Amino acid sequence: MIKDRGNKKWVAMMLPEHVEMIKQINIDLEKQEQPILDEDKIQELETRISYSLQYHLPVDFKIWIDGFEQHISGYVQSIDHVQRKFKLRDMNDNVKYINFSEIVDIRIMD
């Protein structure tokens, strides 16, 4: 009976640059296109942001960064309409700035 080690014998012969390149290719394959929001959805998101700021309610943001969706929760501190971004204080009391163009969805938490 022949004992074959499968891929183990080939991985040992790969250069570190090749391993890194394969990892990067796998990451690139998982990336998604940024969702395109219509005017109604944008208006709805802006309304939710204003509402959460006015009544100091926590919100959960789904944002799109470099091909991946991420969630950030916290309180909206201020809105900068000129630079199209807002200031968010997260649940760990850290301040983050989020661009309007990164927002995919907003959920007001109760």
VEXTOR-502925 format. One record per atom (N, C-alpha, C, O): residue in one letter; atom name; y negated, z, x. Coordinates in nm, 4 decimals, decimal comma. Layout:
BEGIN
{pt A CA {Y Z X}}
...
END
This chain:
BEGIN
{pt M N {0,1178 0,0000 0,0842}}
{pt M CA {0,0000 0,0000 0,0000}}
{pt M C {-0,1248 0,0000 0,0892}}
{pt M O {-0,1342 0,0771 0,1847}}
{pt I N {-0,2195 -0,0872 0,0565}}
{pt I CA {-0,3429 -0,0979 0,1331}}
{pt I C {-0,4481 -0,0086 0,0698}}
{pt I O {-0,4760 -0,0186 -0,0497}}
{pt K N {-0,5068 0,0798 0,1518}}
{pt K CA {-0,6141 0,1667 0,1027}}
{pt K C {-0,7468 0,1018 0,1394}}
{pt K O {-0,7863 0,0999 0,2560}}
{pt D N {-0,8141 0,0494 0,0398}}
{pt D CA {-0,9427 -0,0152 0,0626}}
{pt D C {-1,0526 0,0838 0,0261}}
{pt D O {-1,0445 0,1510 -0,0768}}
{pt R N {-1,1534 0,0927 0,1088}}
{pt R CA {-1,2634 0,1867 0,0814}}
{pt R C {-1,3699 0,1269 -0,0091}}
{pt R O {-1,4710 0,1920 -0,0352}}
{pt G N {-1,3506 0,0071 -0,0567}}
{pt G CA {-1,4466 -0,0552 -0,1484}}
{pt G C {-1,5805 -0,0808 -0,0815}}
{pt G O {-1,5864 -0,1348 0,0290}}
{pt N N {-1,6873 -0,0419 -0,1485}}
{pt N CA {-1,8224 -0,0660 -0,0971}}
{pt N C {-1,8589 0,0231 0,0214}}
{pt N O {-1,9541 -0,0065 0,0936}}
{pt K N {-1,7859 0,1298 0,0417}}
{pt K CA {-1,8200 0,2224 0,1503}}
{pt K C {-1,8217 0,1534 0,2856}}
{pt K O {-1,9071 0,1824 0,3694}}
{pt K N {-1,7277 0,0620 0,3072}}
{pt K CA {-1,7227 -0,0044 0,4367}}
{pt K C {-1,8416 -0,0967 0,4586}}
{pt K O {-1,8815 -0,1192 0,5728}}
{pt W N {-1,8998 -0,1511 0,3501}}
{pt W CA {-2,0124 -0,2427 0,3634}}
{pt W C {-2,1456 -0,1679 0,3725}}
{pt W O {-2,2376 -0,2136 0,4403}}
{pt V N {-2,1563 -0,0554 0,3058}}
{pt V CA {-2,2813 0,0211 0,3080}}
{pt V C {-2,3111 0,0700 0,4486}}
{pt V O {-2,4272 0,0751 0,4892}}
{pt A N {-2,2088 0,1056 0,5223}}
{pt A CA {-2,2296 0,1551 0,6590}}
{pt A C {-2,2873 0,0469 0,7502}}
{pt A O {-2,3513 0,0783 0,8505}}
{pt M N {-2,2653 -0,0792 0,7165}}
{pt M CA {-2,3144 -0,1886 0,7998}}
{pt M C {-2,4543 -0,2350 0,7601}}
{pt M O {-2,5118 -0,3192 0,8291}}
{pt M N {-2,5109 -0,1830 0,6513}}
{pt M CA {-2,6428 -0,2253 0,6058}}
{pt M C {-2,7514 -0,1546 0,6859}}
{pt M O {-2,7390 -0,0370 0,7202}}
{pt L N {-2,8562 -0,2273 0,7144}}
{pt L CA {-2,9702 -0,1690 0,7837}}
{pt L C {-3,0526 -0,0855 0,6857}}
{pt L O {-3,0517 -0,1132 0,5657}}
{pt P N {-3,1232 0,0155 0,7344}}
{pt P CA {-3,2061 0,0972 0,6450}}
{pt P C {-3,3082 0,0136 0,5673}}
{pt P O {-3,3412 0,0462 0,4533}}
{pt E N {-3,3580 -0,0940 0,6289}}
{pt E CA {-3,4542 -0,1801 0,5598}}
{pt E C {-3,3891 -0,2470 0,4383}}
{pt E O {-3,4532 -0,2653 0,3348}}
{pt H N {-3,2629 -0,2828 0,4520}}
{pt H CA {-3,1919 -0,3455 0,3401}}
{pt H C {-3,1694 -0,2467 0,2273}}
{pt H O {-3,1850 -0,2807 0,1101}}
{pt V N {-3,1331 -0,1253 0,2623}}
{pt V CA {-3,1112 -0,0216 0,1608}}
{pt V C {-3,2412 0,0041 0,0846}}
{pt V O {-3,2404 0,0149 -0,0380}}
{pt E N {-3,3529 0,0139 0,1570}}
{pt E CA {-3,4831 0,0374 0,0937}}
{pt E C {-3,5214 -0,0802 0,0045}}
{pt E O {-3,5762 -0,0608 -0,1040}}
{pt M N {-3,4928 -0,2021 0,0498}}
{pt M CA {-3,5249 -0,3204 -0,0290}}
{pt M C {-3,4433 -0,3236 -0,1584}}
{pt M O {-3,4960 -0,3608 -0,2632}}
{pt I N {-3,3176 -0,2859 -0,1526}}
{pt I CA {-3,2336 -0,2820 -0,2728}}
{pt I C {-3,2846 -0,1771 -0,3703}}
{pt I O {-3,2863 -0,2009 -0,4911}}
{pt K N {-3,3264 -0,0611 -0,3196}}
{pt K CA {-3,3835 0,0419 -0,4068}}
{pt K C {-3,5101 -0,0088 -0,4752}}
{pt K O {-3,5296 0,0147 -0,5945}}
{pt Q N {-3,5969 -0,0786 -0,4001}}
{pt Q CA {-3,7214 -0,1317 -0,4565}}
{pt Q C {-3,6925 -0,2386 -0,5616}}
{pt Q O {-3,7615 -0,2459 -0,6633}}
{pt I N {-3,5919 -0,3207 -0,5378}}
{pt I CA {-3,5542 -0,4229 -0,6371}}
{pt I C {-3,5083 -0,3570 -0,7658}}
{pt I O {-3,5433 -0,4026 -0,8747}}
{pt N N {-3,4295 -0,2491 -0,7547}}
{pt N CA {-3,3836 -0,1776 -0,8744}}
{pt N C {-3,5008 -0,1161 -0,9509}}
{pt N O {-3,5016 -0,1162 -1,0740}}
{pt I N {-3,5993 -0,0639 -0,8786}}
{pt I CA {-3,7185 -0,0078 -0,9443}}
{pt I C {-3,7957 -0,1192 -1,0146}}
{pt I O {-3,8403 -0,1017 -1,1280}}
{pt D N {-3,8115 -0,2329 -0,9482}}
{pt D CA {-3,8844 -0,3451 -1,0075}}
{pt D C {-3,8151 -0,3977 -1,1330}}
{pt D O {-3,8819 -0,4415 -1,2267}}
{pt L N {-3,6834 -0,3938 -1,1355}}
{pt L CA {-3,6096 -0,4405 -1,2529}}
{pt L C {-3,6308 -0,3502 -1,3740}}
{pt L O {-3,6217 -0,3964 -1,4877}}
{pt E N {-3,6594 -0,2210 -1,3507}}
{pt E CA {-3,6794 -0,1258 -1,4599}}
{pt E C {-3,8224 -0,1260 -1,5143}}
{pt E O {-3,8481 -0,0691 -1,6204}}
{pt K N {-3,9151 -0,1892 -1,4430}}
{pt K CA {-4,0543 -0,1916 -1,4877}}
{pt K C {-4,0672 -0,2676 -1,6194}}
{pt K O {-3,9904 -0,3593 -1,6484}}
{pt Q N {-4,1666 -0,2267 -1,6980}}
{pt Q CA {-4,1923 -0,2883 -1,8272}}
{pt Q C {-4,3312 -0,3514 -1,8267}}
{pt Q O {-4,4180 -0,3146 -1,7475}}
{pt E N {-4,3497 -0,4462 -1,9161}}
{pt E CA {-4,4822 -0,5046 -1,9363}}
{pt E C {-4,5691 -0,4040 -2,0108}}
{pt E O {-4,5191 -0,3285 -2,0941}}
{pt Q N {-4,6990 -0,4026 -1,9811}}
{pt Q CA {-4,7899 -0,3142 -2,0529}}
{pt Q C {-4,8046 -0,3635 -2,1961}}
{pt Q O {-4,8327 -0,4811 -2,2188}}
{pt P N {-4,7858 -0,2740 -2,2931}}
{pt P CA {-4,8019 -0,3149 -2,4328}}
{pt P C {-4,9457 -0,3582 -2,4612}}
{pt P O {-5,0405 -0,2988 -2,4100}}
{pt I N {-4,9606 -0,4602 -2,5416}}
{pt I CA {-5,0924 -0,5076 -2,5812}}
{pt I C {-5,1247 -0,4472 -2,7171}}
{pt I O {-5,0507 -0,4653 -2,8138}}
{pt L N {-5,2364 -0,3749 -2,7230}}
{pt L CA {-5,2762 -0,3072 -2,8462}}
{pt L C {-5,3755 -0,3936 -2,9225}}
{pt L O {-5,4664 -0,4525 -2,8640}}
{pt D N {-5,3568 -0,4004 -3,0543}}
{pt D CA {-5,4524 -0,4752 -3,1356}}
{pt D C {-5,5715 -0,3855 -3,1693}}
{pt D O {-5,5702 -0,2659 -3,1400}}
{pt E N {-5,6733 -0,4435 -3,2303}}
{pt E CA {-5,7979 -0,3703 -3,2581}}
{pt E C {-5,7759 -0,2505 -3,3509}}
{pt E O {-5,8391 -0,1464 -3,3330}}
{pt D N {-5,6879 -0,2639 -3,4487}}
{pt D CA {-5,6605 -0,1528 -3,5400}}
{pt D C {-5,5981 -0,0343 -3,4667}}
{pt D O {-5,6348 0,0807 -3,4908}}
{pt K N {-5,5044 -0,0630 -3,3778}}
{pt K CA {-5,4385 0,0433 -3,3016}}
{pt K C {-5,5379 0,1110 -3,2075}}
{pt K O {-5,5361 0,2332 -3,1933}}
{pt I N {-5,6241 0,0332 -3,1435}}
{pt I CA {-5,7256 0,0900 -3,0543}}
{pt I C {-5,8197 0,1814 -3,1320}}
{pt I O {-5,8533 0,2901 -3,0850}}
{pt Q N {-5,8622 0,1385 -3,2500}}
{pt Q CA {-5,9502 0,2201 -3,3342}}
{pt Q C {-5,8805 0,3501 -3,3754}}
{pt Q O {-5,9423 0,4566 -3,3775}}
{pt E N {-5,7518 0,3402 -3,4079}}
{pt E CA {-5,6750 0,4588 -3,4461}}
{pt E C {-5,6638 0,5572 -3,3296}}
{pt E O {-5,6759 0,6781 -3,3491}}
{pt L N {-5,6409 0,5058 -3,2095}}
{pt L CA {-5,6313 0,5930 -3,0925}}
{pt L C {-5,7646 0,6601 -3,0620}}
{pt L O {-5,7681 0,7786 -3,0287}}
{pt E N {-5,8736 0,5859 -3,0730}}
{pt E CA {-6,0060 0,6443 -3,0498}}
{pt E C {-6,0378 0,7519 -3,1534}}
{pt E O {-6,1005 0,8527 -3,1206}}
{pt T N {-5,9956 0,7316 -3,2764}}
{pt T CA {-6,0157 0,8315 -3,3817}}
{pt T C {-5,9377 0,9584 -3,3503}}
{pt T O {-5,9895 1,0687 -3,3673}}
{pt R N {-5,8150 0,9441 -3,3053}}
{pt R CA {-5,7333 1,0608 -3,2706}}
{pt R C {-5,7937 1,1383 -3,1539}}
{pt R O {-5,7935 1,2614 -3,1538}}
{pt I N {-5,8455 1,0662 -3,0544}}
{pt I CA {-5,9086 1,1334 -2,9404}}
{pt I C {-6,0310 1,2118 -2,9863}}
{pt I O {-6,0480 1,3276 -2,9481}}
{pt S N {-6,1155 1,1507 -3,0670}}
{pt S CA {-6,2356 1,2184 -3,1167}}
{pt S C {-6,1993 1,3392 -3,2019}}
{pt S O {-6,2625 1,4443 -3,1916}}
{pt Y N {-6,0979 1,3242 -3,2856}}
{pt Y CA {-6,0532 1,4329 -3,3730}}
{pt Y C {-6,0021 1,5500 -3,2897}}
{pt Y O {-6,0346 1,6654 -3,3178}}
{pt S N {-5,9221 1,5208 -3,1871}}
{pt S CA {-5,8675 1,6281 -3,1036}}
{pt S C {-5,9783 1,6974 -3,0245}}
{pt S O {-5,9716 1,8182 -3,0014}}
{pt L N {-6,0807 1,6217 -2,9827}}
{pt L CA {-6,1932 1,6809 -2,9106}}
{pt L C {-6,2750 1,7700 -3,0036}}
{pt L O {-6,3129 1,8812 -2,9667}}
{pt Q N {-6,3019 1,7208 -3,1241}}
{pt Q CA {-6,3845 1,7936 -3,2194}}
{pt Q C {-6,3197 1,9259 -3,2624}}
{pt Q O {-6,3886 2,0273 -3,2729}}
{pt Y N {-6,1883 1,9258 -3,2874}}
{pt Y CA {-6,1195 2,0448 -3,3374}}
{pt Y C {-6,0376 2,1160 -3,2300}}
{pt Y O {-5,9611 2,2076 -3,2605}}
{pt H N {-6,0535 2,0743 -3,1052}}
{pt H CA {-5,9858 2,1351 -2,9902}}
{pt H C {-5,8357 2,1482 -3,0155}}
{pt H O {-5,7788 2,2571 -3,0076}}
{pt L N {-5,7726 2,0334 -3,0463}}
{pt L CA {-5,6290 2,0287 -3,0721}}
{pt L C {-5,5574 1,9676 -2,9523}}
{pt L O {-5,6093 1,8752 -2,8896}}
{pt P N {-5,4384 2,0185 -2,9200}}
{pt P CA {-5,3625 1,9589 -2,8093}}
{pt P C {-5,3074 1,8217 -2,8493}}
{pt P O {-5,2705 1,7989 -2,9645}}
{pt V N {-5,3029 1,7325 -2,7525}}
{pt V CA {-5,2520 1,5976 -2,7772}}
{pt V C {-5,1469 1,5623 -2,6719}}
{pt V O {-5,1470 1,6153 -2,5608}}
{pt D N {-5,0579 1,4718 -2,7102}}
{pt D CA {-4,9582 1,4180 -2,6189}}
{pt D C {-4,9886 1,2703 -2,6014}}
{pt D O {-4,9812 1,1925 -2,6965}}
{pt F N {-5,0231 1,2324 -2,4787}}
{pt F CA {-5,0560 1,0940 -2,4478}}
{pt F C {-4,9352 1,0232 -2,3898}}
{pt F O {-4,8658 1,0772 -2,3037}}
{pt K N {-4,9107 0,9040 -2,4367}}
{pt K CA {-4,8145 0,8153 -2,3722}}
{pt K C {-4,8991 0,7128 -2,2994}}
{pt K O {-4,9679 0,6321 -2,3618}}
{pt I N {-4,8935 0,7163 -2,1658}}
{pt I CA {-4,9757 0,6255 -2,0869}}
{pt I C {-4,8859 0,5326 -2,0060}}
{pt I O {-4,7705 0,5645 -1,9774}}
{pt W N {-4,9411 0,4180 -1,9699}}
{pt W CA {-4,8693 0,3171 -1,8931}}
{pt W C {-4,9293 0,3110 -1,7547}}
{pt W O {-5,0465 0,2775 -1,7377}}
{pt I N {-4,8463 0,3443 -1,6541}}
{pt I CA {-4,8933 0,3414 -1,5163}}
{pt I C {-4,7915 0,2651 -1,4317}}
{pt I O {-4,6755 0,3050 -1,4210}}
{pt D N {-4,8355 0,1575 -1,3732}}
{pt D CA {-4,7572 0,0789 -1,2792}}
{pt D C {-4,6190 0,0395 -1,3327}}
{pt D O {-4,5192 0,0464 -1,2610}}
{pt G N {-4,6151 -0,0012 -1,4581}}
{pt G CA {-4,4908 -0,0518 -1,5150}}
{pt G C {-4,4044 0,0509 -1,5843}}
{pt G O {-4,2983 0,0163 -1,6362}}
{pt F N {-4,4462 0,1758 -1,5870}}
{pt F CA {-4,3670 0,2812 -1,6487}}
{pt F C {-4,4521 0,3631 -1,7449}}
{pt F O {-4,5712 0,3840 -1,7222}}
{pt E N {-4,3888 0,4091 -1,8533}}
{pt E CA {-4,4577 0,4961 -1,9487}}
{pt E C {-4,4379 0,6416 -1,9071}}
{pt E O {-4,3283 0,6830 -1,8693}}
{pt Q N {-4,5469 0,7181 -1,9152}}
{pt Q CA {-4,5423 0,8599 -1,8829}}
{pt Q C {-4,6078 0,9372 -1,9958}}
{pt Q O {-4,6900 0,8827 -2,0695}}
{pt H N {-4,5717 1,0642 -2,0096}}
{pt H CA {-4,6308 1,1515 -2,1108}}
{pt H C {-4,7144 1,2582 -2,0411}}
{pt H O {-4,6723 1,3187 -1,9425}}
{pt I N {-4,8329 1,2790 -2,0950}}
{pt I CA {-4,9212 1,3862 -2,0475}}
{pt I C {-4,9708 1,4601 -2,1703}}
{pt I O {-5,0197 1,3984 -2,2649}}
{pt S N {-4,9584 1,5917 -2,1692}}
{pt S CA {-5,0049 1,6733 -2,2809}}
{pt S C {-5,1194 1,7615 -2,2353}}
{pt S O {-5,1237 1,8059 -2,1206}}
{pt G N {-5,2120 1,7861 -2,3264}}
{pt G CA {-5,3239 1,8728 -2,2938}}
{pt G C {-5,4341 1,8643 -2,3968}}
{pt G O {-5,4128 1,8194 -2,5094}}
{pt Y N {-5,5530 1,9083 -2,3567}}
{pt Y CA {-5,6699 1,9108 -2,4439}}
{pt Y C {-5,7760 1,8154 -2,3902}}
{pt Y O {-5,8044 1,8151 -2,2704}}
{pt V N {-5,8337 1,7359 -2,4766}}
{pt V CA {-5,9414 1,6461 -2,4369}}
{pt V C {-6,0671 1,7295 -2,4166}}
{pt V O {-6,1098 1,8014 -2,5070}}
{pt Q N {-6,1266 1,7199 -2,2974}}
{pt Q CA {-6,2461 1,7976 -2,2644}}
{pt Q C {-6,3737 1,7181 -2,2896}}
{pt Q O {-6,4711 1,7726 -2,3415}}
{pt S N {-6,3742 1,5905 -2,2535}}
{pt S CA {-6,4924 1,5079 -2,2745}}
{pt S C {-6,4521 1,3612 -2,2725}}
{pt S O {-6,3453 1,3244 -2,2235}}
{pt I N {-6,5417 1,2776 -2,3279}}
{pt I CA {-6,5192 1,1336 -2,3336}}
{pt I C {-6,6365 1,0644 -2,2653}}
{pt I O {-6,7523 1,0933 -2,2955}}
{pt D N {-6,6066 0,9734 -2,1736}}
{pt D CA {-6,7088 0,8947 -2,1058}}
{pt D C {-6,6971 0,7512 -2,1574}}
{pt D O {-6,6100 0,6759 -2,1139}}
{pt H N {-6,7853 0,7139 -2,2506}}
{pt H CA {-6,7792 0,5819 -2,3126}}
{pt H C {-6,8242 0,4708 -2,2178}}
{pt H O {-6,7842 0,3556 -2,2341}}
{pt V N {-6,9064 0,5046 -2,1198}}
{pt V CA {-6,9557 0,4034 -2,0265}}
{pt V C {-6,8434 0,3593 -1,9313}}
{pt V O {-6,8195 0,2398 -1,9138}}
{pt Q N {-6,7754 0,4563 -1,8705}}
{pt Q CA {-6,6678 0,4242 -1,7776}}
{pt Q C {-6,5332 0,4074 -1,8486}}
{pt Q O {-6,4327 0,3773 -1,7843}}
{pt R N {-6,5309 0,4265 -1,9794}}
{pt R CA {-6,4111 0,4102 -2,0618}}
{pt R C {-6,2944 0,4958 -2,0125}}
{pt R O {-6,1830 0,4471 -1,9933}}
{pt K N {-6,3233 0,6252 -1,9924}}
{pt K CA {-6,2185 0,7199 -1,9580}}
{pt K C {-6,2549 0,8559 -2,0157}}
{pt K O {-6,3679 0,8784 -2,0592}}
{pt F N {-6,1596 0,9441 -2,0152}}
{pt F CA {-6,1862 1,0778 -2,0663}}
{pt F C {-6,1214 1,1821 -1,9772}}
{pt F O {-6,0306 1,1543 -1,8989}}
{pt K N {-6,1722 1,3030 -1,9928}}
{pt K CA {-6,1277 1,4161 -1,9128}}
{pt K C {-6,0277 1,4965 -1,9953}}
{pt K O {-6,0546 1,5320 -2,1100}}
{pt L N {-5,9128 1,5246 -1,9358}}
{pt L CA {-5,8060 1,5965 -2,0042}}
{pt L C {-5,7693 1,7204 -1,9241}}
{pt L O {-5,7503 1,7129 -1,8027}}
{pt R N {-5,7592 1,8334 -1,9913}}
{pt R CA {-5,7101 1,9553 -1,9269}}
{pt R C {-5,5666 1,9735 -1,9742}}
{pt R O {-5,5416 1,9986 -2,0921}}
{pt D N {-5,4706 1,9603 -1,8791}}
{pt D CA {-5,3299 1,9659 -1,9187}}
{pt D C {-5,2851 2,1095 -1,9440}}
{pt D O {-5,3635 2,2033 -1,9295}}
{pt M N {-5,1596 2,1256 -1,9817}}
{pt M CA {-5,1071 2,2567 -2,0197}}
{pt M C {-5,1005 2,3545 -1,9021}}
{pt M O {-5,0894 2,4753 -1,9229}}
{pt N N {-5,1073 2,3032 -1,7786}}
{pt N CA {-5,1085 2,3888 -1,6593}}
{pt N C {-5,2501 2,4159 -1,6114}}
{pt N O {-5,2699 2,4673 -1,5014}}
{pt D N {-5,3490 2,3814 -1,6939}}
{pt D CA {-5,4906 2,4036 -1,6668}}
{pt D C {-5,5430 2,3149 -1,5529}}
{pt D O {-5,6412 2,3503 -1,4878}}
{pt N N {-5,4782 2,2001 -1,5284}}
{pt N CA {-5,5267 2,1026 -1,4314}}
{pt N C {-5,6096 1,9977 -1,5044}}
{pt N O {-5,5808 1,9640 -1,6193}}
{pt V N {-5,7118 1,9465 -1,4379}}
{pt V CA {-5,7984 1,8450 -1,4965}}
{pt V C {-5,7521 1,7074 -1,4503}}
{pt V O {-5,7297 1,6854 -1,3313}}
{pt K N {-5,7379 1,6152 -1,5449}}
{pt K CA {-5,6986 1,4779 -1,5146}}
{pt K C {-5,7946 1,3840 -1,5853}}
{pt K O {-5,8468 1,4154 -1,6922}}
{pt Y N {-5,8169 1,2694 -1,5248}}
{pt Y CA {-5,8995 1,1659 -1,5862}}
{pt Y C {-5,8086 1,0490 -1,6223}}
{pt Y O {-5,7326 1,0002 -1,5386}}
{pt I N {-5,8169 1,0051 -1,7466}}
{pt I CA {-5,7313 0,8974 -1,7956}}
{pt I C {-5,8187 0,7841 -1,8458}}
{pt I O {-5,9120 0,8062 -1,9230}}
{pt N N {-5,7885 0,6626 -1,8019}}
{pt N CA {-5,8611 0,5448 -1,8494}}
{pt N C {-5,8108 0,5042 -1,9875}}
{pt N O {-5,6924 0,5180 -2,0183}}
{pt F N {-5,9019 0,4544 -2,0699}}
{pt F CA {-5,8621 0,4068 -2,2021}}
{pt F C {-5,7593 0,2941 -2,1915}}
{pt F O {-5,6723 0,2807 -2,2776}}
{pt S N {-5,7697 0,2134 -2,0863}}
{pt S CA {-5,6789 0,0991 -2,0717}}
{pt S C {-5,5348 0,1412 -2,0431}}
{pt S O {-5,4436 0,0603 -2,0605}}
{pt E N {-5,5115 0,2656 -1,9996}}
{pt E CA {-5,3771 0,3136 -1,9697}}
{pt E C {-5,3045 0,3678 -2,0923}}
{pt E O {-5,1827 0,3853 -2,0891}}
{pt I N {-5,3773 0,3944 -2,1997}}
{pt I CA {-5,3190 0,4600 -2,3171}}
{pt I C {-5,2316 0,3625 -2,3948}}
{pt I O {-5,2717 0,2498 -2,4242}}
{pt V N {-5,1116 0,4085 -2,4272}}
{pt V CA {-5,0199 0,3321 -2,5119}}
{pt V C {-5,0148 0,3947 -2,6519}}
{pt V O {-5,0151 0,3237 -2,7525}}
{pt D N {-5,0102 0,5283 -2,6571}}
{pt D CA {-5,0045 0,5976 -2,7856}}
{pt D C {-5,0541 0,7408 -2,7677}}
{pt D O {-5,0521 0,7954 -2,6574}}
{pt I N {-5,0982 0,8000 -2,8773}}
{pt I CA {-5,1464 0,9380 -2,8781}}
{pt I C {-5,0868 1,0075 -2,9998}}
{pt I O {-5,0853 0,9536 -3,1104}}
{pt R N {-5,0376 1,1291 -2,9759}}
{pt R CA {-4,9840 1,2099 -3,0847}}
{pt R C {-5,0531 1,3457 -3,0797}}
{pt R O {-5,0525 1,4127 -2,9764}}
{pt I N {-5,1130 1,3860 -3,1922}}
{pt I CA {-5,1758 1,5189 -3,1998}}
{pt I C {-5,0665 1,6201 -3,2259}}
{pt I O {-4,9902 1,6082 -3,3217}}
{pt M N {-5,0598 1,7206 -3,1389}}
{pt M CA {-4,9551 1,8225 -3,1490}}
{pt M C {-5,0038 1,9358 -3,2376}}
{pt M O {-5,1214 1,9723 -3,2362}}
{pt D N {-4,9128 1,9893 -3,3129}}
{pt D CA {-4,9469 2,1039 -3,4013}}
{pt D C {-4,8818 2,2311 -3,3528}}
{pt D O {-4,8990 2,3365 -3,4140}}
END
